[in-house]
Amino acid sequence: MKRVLIILVFLILFPPALFADSPFDRLQTSEPFLPQLKINVLTSTPVVLPEEVFKFYVSILVEEGWHIYSLSPLKGSELLATKILMNENVFYEQGTWREPEPVLIQDGAVGKMVKGHRGNVEFSRTYVVPMDAAVGKHSIAGKLVYRACDNQICTLPQEFPFSTTLQVRRK
């Protein structure tokens, strides 16, 4: 009887199928006490030509009840900001990262009003293919640095590496 009760409590607290049918293919956390974040990266097109413009997307699904912070935090909350750090690649960055309009959250974990995101969030940045880019597959990689909070506790800063490839070809 005790075993059944323990298993039921575990399944209630940590539902294994919470994100089972999600289109996101990478699960961020493996620790049972950290929030579940699913992260997927993709480009607006799988094949590009020299001088062509494309978008790079970082899509995140944040577990219900949790939030991550905005890329552009309120004054005094800069240490909480989510960051997207890119490795060097052959493509030229155009502008800064774009994010959906953050919501104002009264965050009990840090004791102040913050800008953040809940649920599905998608960050994007525009890139240009250089004229002299070599034909073939090119990697676009980096890492997401974030803190997740549930209004009672916050995680320490977490890093999640990501990568995808983009094919360059000639006309």
ABEGO torsion letter per residue (X at the ends): XAAAAAAAAAAAABBAAAAAABABABBABABAABBBBBBBBBBABABBBBGBBBBBBBBBBBBBGBBBBBABBBBGAAAABBBBBBBBBABBBBEBBBBBBBBBBBBAAAGBBBBBBBEBBBBBBBBBBBAABBBEBBBBBBBBBBBBBAGABBBBBBBBBBBBBBBBBBX
